[in-house]
Amino acid sequence: MGQQFYLAVGSLNRQAPYFQGARGEGLTIYLLDEKKLEWNRIVGTNTVDNPTFLTVNAATGVIYANSEVFGWHEGTLSAFRFEAKDGLLSYLNKQPTLGSIAAHNMVTRDRRFVLVANYAMGSGGPDKSLAVFPVMTDGCVGPATASLRLDGKLGPIGDRQERPHAHMVTEVPEGGSVLVADLGLDMVAEYRLAENGALSLIASVCVPAGGGPRHIAQHSNGCYVYVSNELASTVSFIRRSPGALSVKQTISTVRPGVESHAADIHLSLDGRFLYCSNRGDDSIACFSVEQETGTLTLLDIVSSGGATPRNFTLTPSGRHMLVANQNGDAIVIFRRDEETGALTDSGKRIEIGTPVCVRPFIL
């Protein structure tokens, strides 16, 4: 792995009742030197509203940003092209996401589609949970070609599980289908993604009641699926097999008696370690993954180095972790021991207002 990589950062720049401030620029690109742990801001723009999640198509330099704006019946999906040679960030286009509070997006492996998960609040508008957008030859996104609303039995926490709340959509390692986490339904579901972008249900499973599934991490073997349960501060291990999903283990991400909300979740590149962030406890839980069975063992819980670690990422080399502390106005850099999985605060911080998404990429 090279020593340098780019980092796309999404930060809050519009207030919402459930955010504690919006002090960010919007979309910012940095160049990081991983050996020196130094960085330079390359370019940024405030022309995108609250880009709470970003996906980068490293083959084209196009960045897809969903806008999560309170009060809108539909969020938006915007496309920007980053030109590394000139350090320029150019707006391409945007599309409505067919649902409110657009929370997550992803680009399929074949780079033909971008999928968006709409968390949704209230009612009105198209009110879709998922939308599928074609990627045009110039990197722009076309109007949605498919969409659906998730429905089912609601979870028991009335003020948070009053309706379906799709929080993440991600493609399975072998391609051809996607997994969706729905906080309101306590459900993880798999949908086949057809050549024309149409979605059809393959399987679904519910985590323990009141868990509130938020984000998903997948082992490269395609069989082990891990979901962070926001409301219960737990991780559920789900075994995936053809046409079936089954919960095998649910384990806490915080110490007994601690009130918190689990957020992001990632596996190390070798699949041996799993990490989950906790907002409230402001920590990162570190687990080992038993490779033969997929079960988890808690190794440690370390401070996130700030407040409200909403999102984090491992660097392309796997030697460092970058934690976006939303209410700490900083991205904290941790060193990671590749043999033990242990995290150590490097003391380095990229100062930026209300960061909520960090996505490394190499062009």
Order of alpha helices (4+ residues) and beta strands (2+ residues): beta-beta-beta-beta-beta-beta-beta-beta-beta-beta-beta-beta-beta-beta-beta-beta-beta-beta-beta-beta-beta-beta-beta-beta-beta-beta-beta-beta
